[in-house]
Amino acid sequence: MSESKFTGVWIPASVFQAKTISLIAKVVYGVLESLDNADGCFASNAYLSEHLGLTVRQIQNILKDLEAAGLIIRKETDGHRIIRTVERQAVQGALAGTQVTR
């Protein structure tokens, strides 16, 4: 993880307490959340594998588990995979639909 962009991992309580996903999937979710910016997370499976000490196959399976649990959304755009965490997606959607007035 790029030292200039990566600030740490935060796992929401609802994800941390979920019984349907493994502890490592919860950590991967936290990493994805930290890398998910306004444009989404563009980290490849190889990148995640290298930085988390897991095999690419393990990353693929964990991403499938997180998607099946409804915690991430994967999209293909211009030949690139983008991962959005549902929390970030909800925040982006809420902000897009609100107008702040003073």
Helices and strands as residue ranges (DSSP letters): H 13-16, H 23-35, H 45-52, H 56-68, E 72-77, E 80-85, H 86-96
